[in-house]
Amino acid sequence: MLLQTNLLDQYLEVQHQRLGFSGVLLIAKKDSIVYQGTIGMASEELNVPLSINNRFRVASITKSFTAWLIVQAAKEGKLRLTDPLSSYIPNRWPKITIEQLLTHTSGIPHNEGITDYWTIKSRLPLTKEQALEAILEMKLLPAEGMHYSSPGYFLLACILETVYKTSYEKLLLAKLPLLKHTGVYNIRSIIPSLTAGYHMMGDSLVVAPYRDPSLMKGSGDLYSTAADLLLWNNTCREFNYGWMKEGDAFYHGGGSFGCSAINVVYPKDSLSIILLSNVSVMPVNEMWHDIEKIIFNRPFEMPQVNTYIKITNPQQFSGTYETNGATLQIIAVKDQLYAKLGNNPAFEIFANGPLEFSGKKVNIRIIFKKDEKGNIKGLQVEGRGNPLHFIKNLHY
């Protein structure tokens, strides 16, 4: 396979400048690596650059491993996919099956369904029993269909521990001994070569907020390297469970505080794309689609690094803008402007033209509109799907 490696190098550099992307990209045909690149820091504090061999937390990519282990357990006769969850974990949901947990069709909510998840429980080092209690107290979603659920995969990991009579971590190591640099993340162990985690707060890079992994068993608590994920892709070869599908590609993304990741496999082409970052909320799906265009020589436009101009009267833009119940505040501080949507943190915006602004790391454009007298009457926000039109509230 002939790749435009210079174009891929340039793409990583542009996304580093635009979005603050820090991470690694590995592309391989079967087990033959055709491109690998790194950009950014493994440790900002120690000024240590990233290496292709760094370990990254991979968040929900963990689910593909858990699904594979469940399928292996079924092949070994230790369980059946049609078995009810209640055969292994006592609960008040007698109709939920293992297969429904695998396919996110059990009705079990995602993490937000756990009482006080983000404010309290996500930060606590819960025991397995405490975590199970928090999950099993949830109310099932009434609607049918797929409802993505990390707690459902926590339950699958608990089923594996029950049938194999060992911990999820030991089972993973026993079933996948080739993966020498993959394991279960915890807050107590020192993990060699594990990257420090960061978070984009508006336009600023900060230390990632704390999140305890105790409620992420089997659903988001693994760390790995790009090379180990390539081994995994070539080992798995079963994409029925624990993966999403788009066109000819099977994939699973992952994101948590201090990590953004996506692992993509094209079985027909025996191709893998692995993108790992130690920064939260990176648009890894968007980046995958860009990289896919480069690989398959499809029409592609390199994202642009914005250039900025100085504005002479920032106060004219300040105020409150509204649309369909949403409120956007534009705040002028001396000669600089900040945008704040609802209760989200404010981020700095910079002028690309007399009426056009953007964030350095936030992929968004704000275009102000004037009335016939030259006064600012509203604005348009682009970059998050369909453009949103806000009207300036003159009486706020």
C-alpha positions as CSV (number, residue, x, y, z in Angstrom):
1,M,0.0,0.0,0.0
2,L,1.4,3.4,-1.0
3,L,0.4,6.1,1.5
4,Q,0.9,9.8,1.3
5,T,3.0,9.9,4.5
6,N,3.9,13.5,4.2
7,L,0.2,14.4,4.0
8,L,-0.5,12.3,7.1
9,D,2.4,14.1,8.9
10,Q,1.0,17.4,7.9
11,Y,-2.5,16.4,9.0
12,L,-1.3,15.5,12.5
13,E,0.6,18.8,12.8
14,V,-2.4,20.8,11.7
15,Q,-4.7,19.1,14.2
16,H,-2.1,19.7,16.9
17,Q,-2.1,23.4,16.1
18,R,-5.9,23.6,15.6
19,L,-7.3,21.4,18.3
20,G,-4.4,20.6,20.7
21,F,-4.3,17.0,19.5
22,S,-1.6,15.0,21.2
23,G,-1.2,11.3,20.3
24,V,-0.2,8.6,18.0
25,L,-1.5,7.3,14.6
26,L,-0.8,3.8,13.4
27,I,-2.0,2.4,10.0
28,A,-1.3,-1.2,9.1
29,K,-2.1,-3.7,6.4
30,K,-2.5,-7.0,8.3
31,D,0.5,-7.0,10.7
32,S,2.6,-4.8,8.4
33,I,2.8,-1.2,9.6
34,V,2.6,1.2,6.7
35,Y,2.5,4.4,8.8
36,Q,3.1,5.5,12.3
37,G,3.3,9.0,13.6
38,T,3.4,10.9,16.9
39,I,2.9,14.4,18.0
40,G,2.6,16.1,21.3
41,M,3.7,15.3,24.9
42,A,3.5,12.2,27.0
43,S,4.1,14.5,29.9
44,E,3.6,18.3,29.6
45,E,5.0,18.7,33.2
46,L,8.3,16.9,32.4
47,N,8.5,18.0,28.8
48,V,8.6,14.4,27.6
49,P,7.5,13.9,23.9
50,L,5.2,11.1,23.0
51,S,6.5,7.8,21.7
52,I,4.7,5.3,19.5
53,N,5.3,2.8,22.3
54,N,3.5,4.9,24.9
55,R,0.5,3.3,26.7
56,F,-2.8,5.2,26.6
57,R,-6.0,4.6,28.4
58,V,-8.5,3.5,25.7
59,A,-11.8,4.0,27.5
60,S,-14.7,2.3,25.7
61,I,-12.5,0.4,23.3
62,T,-12.4,-2.0,26.3
63,K,-15.9,-3.2,25.3
64,S,-14.6,-5.0,22.2
65,F,-12.3,-7.1,24.5
66,T,-15.2,-7.9,26.9
67,A,-17.5,-9.0,24.1
68,W,-14.8,-11.2,22.7
69,L,-14.2,-12.8,26.1
70,I,-17.9,-13.5,26.4
71,V,-18.0,-15.2,23.0
72,Q,-15.0,-17.3,24.0
73,A,-16.8,-18.3,27.2
74,A,-19.8,-19.4,25.1
75,K,-17.6,-21.4,22.8
76,E,-16.1,-23.1,25.9
77,G,-19.6,-24.0,27.2
78,K,-19.4,-21.8,30.3
79,L,-22.4,-19.8,29.3
80,R,-25.0,-19.3,26.6
81,L,-25.7,-15.9,25.0
82,T,-29.4,-16.6,25.6
83,D,-28.9,-17.0,29.3
84,P,-30.6,-14.5,31.5
85,L,-28.4,-12.1,33.5
86,S,-30.2,-13.3,36.7
87,S,-28.5,-16.7,36.2
88,Y,-25.2,-15.1,37.2
89,I,-26.1,-11.9,39.1
90,P,-29.3,-11.7,41.2
91,N,-31.4,-8.7,40.0
92,R,-34.9,-7.5,39.4
93,W,-34.6,-7.7,35.6
94,P,-35.5,-11.4,34.8
95,K,-35.9,-10.9,31.1
96,I,-32.5,-9.4,30.3
97,T,-30.1,-11.8,28.5
98,I,-26.4,-11.8,27.9
99,E,-26.9,-11.1,24.2
100,Q,-28.9,-8.0,25.0
101,L,-26.1,-6.7,27.2
102,L,-23.7,-7.3,24.3
103,T,-25.8,-5.4,21.8
104,H,-26.9,-2.6,24.1
105,T,-30.6,-3.6,23.8
106,S,-31.2,-4.5,27.4
107,G,-32.7,-1.1,28.3
108,I,-30.0,-0.5,31.0
109,P,-29.1,3.2,30.8
110,H,-25.7,4.6,30.2
111,N,-23.7,6.0,33.2
112,E,-26.0,9.0,33.6
113,G,-28.7,6.6,34.8
114,I,-26.7,5.9,38.0
115,T,-27.8,8.3,40.8
116,D,-25.3,11.0,41.4
117,Y,-22.9,9.5,38.9
118,W,-21.0,12.5,37.7
119,T,-21.2,14.5,40.9
120,I,-20.3,11.8,43.3
121,K,-20.0,8.1,42.3
122,S,-17.7,8.6,39.3
123,R,-15.1,9.9,41.7
124,L,-15.4,7.3,44.4
125,P,-13.2,4.1,44.7
126,L,-16.2,1.8,45.0
127,T,-15.9,-1.9,45.7
128,K,-17.3,-4.3,43.1
129,E,-20.3,-4.9,45.4
130,Q,-20.9,-1.1,45.8
131,A,-20.6,-0.6,42.0
132,L,-23.1,-3.5,41.3
133,E,-25.5,-2.0,43.8
134,A,-25.4,1.4,42.1
135,I,-26.0,-0.2,38.7
136,L,-28.8,-2.6,39.8
137,E,-30.7,0.3,41.4
138,M,-31.2,2.0,38.0
139,K,-34.5,2.2,36.2
140,L,-34.7,0.6,32.8
141,L,-35.4,2.7,29.8
142,P,-38.9,2.2,28.6
143,A,-38.2,2.5,24.8
144,E,-37.2,-0.5,22.7
145,G,-34.1,-0.5,20.5
146,M,-30.4,0.2,21.1
147,H,-29.4,2.3,24.1
148,Y,-25.6,2.5,24.5
149,S,-24.7,1.3,28.0
150,S,-21.4,1.1,29.8
151,P,-23.0,-0.4,32.9
152,G,-24.3,-3.3,30.8
153,Y,-20.7,-4.1,29.9
154,F,-19.7,-3.8,33.6
155,L,-22.3,-6.6,34.2
156,L,-20.7,-8.7,31.4
157,A,-17.3,-8.4,33.1
158,C,-18.9,-9.6,36.3
159,I,-20.4,-12.6,34.5
160,L,-17.0,-13.5,33.2
161,E,-15.5,-13.3,36.7
162,T,-18.3,-15.6,38.0
163,V,-17.9,-18.3,35.3
164,Y,-14.1,-18.3,35.3
165,K,-13.8,-17.7,39.1
166,T,-11.0,-15.2,38.5
167,S,-10.7,-11.4,38.1
168,Y,-11.4,-9.7,34.8
169,E,-7.8,-8.6,34.7
170,K,-6.3,-12.1,35.2
171,L,-8.7,-13.5,32.6
172,L,-7.7,-10.9,30.0
173,L,-4.0,-11.8,30.5
174,A,-4.7,-15.5,30.4
175,K,-6.8,-15.3,27.2
176,L,-4.6,-12.8,25.3
177,P,-1.0,-13.4,26.4
178,L,0.3,-11.8,23.2
179,L,-0.8,-8.4,24.4
180,K,2.2,-7.6,26.6
181,H,1.4,-3.9,27.0
182,T,-2.3,-4.0,27.7
183,G,-3.9,-4.2,31.1
184,V,-6.5,-2.9,33.5
185,Y,-6.0,0.7,34.7
186,N,-6.2,1.4,38.4
187,I,-5.3,4.4,40.5
188,R,-2.8,2.6,42.7
189,S,-0.4,0.9,40.3
190,I,2.5,2.7,38.6
191,I,2.2,1.8,34.9
192,P,5.4,2.2,32.9
193,S,5.1,4.4,29.8
194,L,1.5,5.4,30.6
195,T,0.9,8.9,29.3
196,A,-0.3,11.7,31.6
197,G,-3.9,12.8,30.8
198,Y,-5.0,16.3,29.8
199,H,-8.2,18.0,29.1
200,M,-9.2,20.9,26.7
201,M,-10.9,23.5,28.8
202,G,-12.0,26.0,26.1
203,D,-8.7,26.9,24.4
204,S,-6.5,25.9,27.4
205,L,-4.9,22.5,28.1
206,V,-5.3,21.5,31.8
207,V,-4.7,18.4,33.8
208,A,-7.6,16.0,33.2
209,P,-10.3,15.9,35.9
210,Y,-10.3,12.9,38.2
211,R,-12.5,9.9,37.4
212,D,-12.2,6.6,39.3
213,P,-12.2,3.5,37.2
214,S,-14.1,1.3,39.7
215,L,-17.4,1.7,37.8
216,M,-15.7,1.1,34.4
217,K,-14.9,-2.6,34.7
218,G,-15.0,-4.3,31.3
219,S,-16.5,-1.1,29.8
220,G,-13.7,1.5,29.9
221,D,-10.8,0.6,32.2
222,L,-8.2,-0.8,29.8
223,Y,-4.9,0.8,28.7
224,S,-2.9,-0.3,25.7
225,T,-0.5,0.7,23.0
226,A,-1.1,1.2,19.3
227,A,1.0,-2.0,18.5
228,D,-1.0,-4.1,21.0
229,L,-4.3,-2.9,19.5
230,L,-3.0,-3.9,16.1
231,L,-2.2,-7.4,17.5
232,W,-5.7,-7.4,18.9
233,N,-7.3,-6.5,15.6
234,N,-5.5,-9.3,13.9
235,T,-6.5,-11.7,16.7
236,C,-10.1,-10.8,17.2
237,R,-11.4,-11.5,13.6
238,E,-15.0,-11.5,15.1
239,F,-16.9,-8.2,14.8
240,N,-20.4,-9.3,15.7
241,Y,-20.3,-7.9,19.2
242,G,-18.6,-5.1,20.9
243,W,-18.0,-3.1,17.6
244,M,-19.9,-0.5,15.6
245,K,-20.2,-0.7,11.8
246,E,-20.0,2.0,9.2
247,G,-19.7,1.0,5.6
248,D,-16.9,-1.6,5.3
249,A,-15.4,-0.6,8.6
250,F,-15.9,-1.9,12.1
251,Y,-14.8,0.4,14.8
252,H,-15.1,1.4,18.4
253,G,-14.2,4.8,19.9
254,G,-13.4,5.7,23.5
255,G,-13.3,8.9,25.5
256,S,-12.9,9.8,29.1
257,F,-11.1,12.5,31.1
258,G,-7.5,12.4,29.7
259,C,-8.0,10.2,26.7
260,S,-9.6,10.0,23.3
261,A,-9.3,7.0,21.1
262,I,-10.6,5.1,18.1
263,N,-9.8,1.7,16.7
264,V,-10.9,0.9,13.1
265,V,-10.7,-2.3,11.2
266,Y,-11.5,-2.9,7.5
267,P,-11.8,-6.7,7.3
268,K,-12.0,-6.8,3.5
269,D,-8.8,-4.8,3.1
270,S,-7.1,-6.3,6.2
271,L,-6.5,-2.6,7.2
272,S,-6.3,-1.1,10.7
273,I,-6.4,2.6,11.7
274,I,-5.5,3.2,15.3
275,L,-5.7,6.8,16.8
276,L,-4.8,7.3,20.4
277,S,-4.7,10.6,22.3
278,N,-4.0,11.6,25.9
279,V,-6.3,14.7,25.6
280,S,-10.0,14.6,26.3
281,V,-12.7,15.5,23.8
282,M,-10.6,15.1,20.7
283,P,-12.9,14.6,17.6
284,V,-11.4,11.2,16.8
285,N,-14.3,10.1,14.6
286,E,-13.9,13.2,12.4
287,M,-10.2,12.6,12.3
288,W,-10.7,9.0,11.3
289,H,-12.8,10.1,8.4
290,D,-10.2,12.5,7.2
291,I,-7.5,9.9,7.5
292,E,-9.7,7.4,5.6
293,K,-9.9,9.9,2.7
294,I,-6.1,10.2,2.6
295,I,-5.6,6.4,2.7
296,F,-8.1,5.7,0.0
297,N,-7.1,8.7,-2.2
298,R,-10.5,10.3,-1.9
299,P,-11.2,14.0,-2.2
300,F,-9.7,15.7,0.9
301,E,-9.3,19.2,2.1
302,M,-6.7,19.8,4.8
303,P,-8.2,21.6,7.8
304,Q,-7.0,25.2,8.1
305,V,-5.1,26.7,10.9
306,N,-6.8,30.0,11.6
307,T,-5.0,33.3,11.3
308,Y,-6.2,36.2,13.4
309,I,-6.5,40.0,13.2
310,K,-6.7,42.6,16.0
311,I,-10.1,44.2,16.6
312,T,-10.5,47.8,17.7
313,N,-13.9,47.8,19.4
314,P,-14.6,44.5,21.1
315,Q,-17.3,46.0,23.3
316,Q,-19.7,46.2,20.3
317,F,-20.0,42.4,20.2
318,S,-20.6,41.9,23.9
319,G,-24.0,40.9,25.1
320,T,-26.5,38.0,25.4
321,Y,-27.7,36.2,22.3
322,E,-30.6,33.7,22.3
323,T,-32.2,31.0,20.1
324,N,-34.8,28.4,20.9
325,G,-34.1,28.6,24.7
326,A,-30.3,28.5,24.3
327,T,-28.3,31.4,25.6
328,L,-24.9,32.5,24.3
329,Q,-23.0,35.2,26.1
330,I,-20.2,37.2,24.4
331,I,-18.0,38.8,27.0
332,A,-15.5,41.5,26.3
333,V,-12.5,41.7,28.7
334,K,-10.2,44.6,27.7
335,D,-9.3,43.9,24.0
336,Q,-10.3,40.2,24.1
337,L,-13.6,38.3,23.6
338,Y,-14.9,35.2,25.2
339,A,-18.0,33.0,24.3
340,K,-20.0,31.1,26.9
341,L,-22.9,28.8,25.9
342,G,-25.3,28.1,28.7
343,N,-23.5,26.7,31.8
344,N,-20.4,25.6,29.8
345,P,-17.0,27.1,30.4
346,A,-16.2,30.3,28.5
347,F,-13.6,30.1,25.8
348,E,-11.6,32.7,24.0
349,I,-12.5,33.7,20.5
350,F,-10.3,35.4,18.0
351,A,-11.1,37.6,15.0
352,N,-10.6,36.1,11.5
353,G,-12.3,39.1,9.9
354,P,-14.2,42.2,10.9
355,L,-17.3,40.2,11.9
356,E,-16.0,36.6,11.9
357,F,-14.5,34.9,15.0
358,S,-13.3,31.4,15.9
359,G,-11.7,29.5,18.8
360,K,-8.2,28.3,18.5
361,K,-8.9,24.9,19.9
362,V,-12.7,24.9,19.6
363,N,-13.8,23.9,16.2
364,I,-16.5,26.6,15.8
365,R,-17.0,29.8,13.9
366,I,-19.1,32.8,15.1
367,I,-20.3,35.3,12.4
368,F,-21.9,38.5,13.7
369,K,-24.7,40.2,11.8
370,K,-25.4,44.0,11.6
371,D,-28.6,45.8,11.1
372,E,-29.0,48.7,8.6
373,K,-27.6,51.2,11.2
374,G,-24.5,49.2,11.6
375,N,-25.3,47.8,15.1
376,I,-24.8,44.1,16.0
377,K,-28.3,42.4,15.8
378,G,-27.3,38.8,16.1
379,L,-24.9,36.1,15.2
380,Q,-24.5,32.7,13.4
381,V,-22.7,29.7,14.9
382,E,-21.1,27.2,12.5
383,G,-19.2,24.0,13.1
384,R,-21.5,21.9,15.2
385,G,-23.9,20.5,12.6
386,N,-26.5,22.9,11.1
387,P,-25.8,26.6,11.6
388,L,-27.5,28.2,14.6
389,H,-28.9,31.7,14.4
390,F,-28.9,33.8,17.6
391,I,-30.7,37.1,18.1
392,K,-29.1,39.7,20.4
393,N,-31.2,40.4,23.5
394,L,-31.3,44.2,23.8
395,H,-33.1,44.2,27.1
396,Y,-31.0,41.6,29.0
